[in-house]
Amino acid sequence: MSSMRVSRVLAVATGLALALLLHSCAFTSDLSGSLVGKVRVAGSSVPIAGAFVECEGAAAVSAADGSYSLGGIRPGDRVVYASAAGYSAYAEVVTVEESTLHNIYMNIYIGPARLFGYVSHATFGPLEGASVQIGDLIVVTDSFGFYEFPNLEQVSYLMTVTKDEYRSFSANVHPTSEDYQFDVNVLKLATMTLWSTADAGVIKHDPGTNFGSSPELKLFNNVARHERFFIRFPLDGLEETAEPSTATLWLYNTGVETNEEPRTILVGRVTELWVESVVTWANSPLTDASIAHSTYEDRWYEVSVGTYFSDWLVYDRENFGLLVDTSVNLLADRFVFASREYEEDESKRAHVVLDYAW
């Protein structure tokens, strides 16, 4: 064998040996990196289970607590990918070392949404001309009561629906699909004046006498003399779905007005049946402990009694009427209110103005 041939063989052998050595070193170093951490909802510590995590061919699925572990990754800057149902895809460059801690935070997927629906009333059906508002966006319903917001995202919105003579409607709406239907039923506003169907005064120092036919309803309490009265209003003329907004008891003082301290008016709900022509101080029905408050203007006294009407109309408590009373006051004058038998001016008779929706 010539010396030149021997030199070529030695060169080839040396090259193969060096290549094998380099390959062996590369093989052991390429697989020395690892990643461990948890997959969580962005901006929180809430874990995401079942997320698929992958880097350089190494893959894992996150556990119930969001934890994952990847091994056999070449050290260096590597791209970590993650995906999970309901979340936007994740990709981030991470410097992988022998043991690298890396938590993955995934954003909840927010897809496009078309929000639509119908605005209607239980009796009148579809409502045309209702304004439906989300943020700065306002649309008006057509003749079918239809509204549509075609270019939204799948996030929560505060929706407000308004229409003249109807109660405003507000609700949080969260579209969860690309086509999301949300129908709205609104209530119509109404006002009714209710005139008493029964009223009768009772007097403590005359406990057995009935004053049910008197044109006067007296209110007085100075310890020695205590006068108060019962009054009841009908509810049978209202729609079954009526929901009171406000209810105001109006009482007209026909007595002498002075500059003395005004008398307090207290109103409570009666909890037992009473009869106008029979009730006296001695047989007075029971009442609850609730108290309404009054205001005064030009001989008319207004008392807010909306709570009681809500109990009767919405919560189906039986309507036994109201007790109108007053606290002890040695200086205040007697109130003399017009009863339902008051004949000089029927408009002065006790009544309730009820604002409600149905």
ABEGO torsion letter per residue (X at the ends): XBAAAAAAAAAAAAAAAAAAAAAAAAAAAAAABBBBEBBBBBGBABBBBGBBBBBGGBBBBBBAAGBBBBBGBBBEBBBBBBBBBGBBBBBBBBBBBABBBBBBBBBBBBBBBBBBEBBBBAAAEBBBGBBBBBEABBBBBBAAGBBBBABBBBBBBBBBBBBBGBBBBBBBBBBABABBBBBBBBBBBBBBBBBBABBBBBBAABAABBAAABABBBBBBAGABBBBBBBBBBAAABBAABBBABBBBBBBBABBBBABBBBBBBBBBBABBBBAAABBAAABBBBBABBBBBBBBGGBBBBBAAAAAAAAAAAGBBBAEBBBBBBBBAABBBBBBBBAABAABAAABBBBBBBBBX
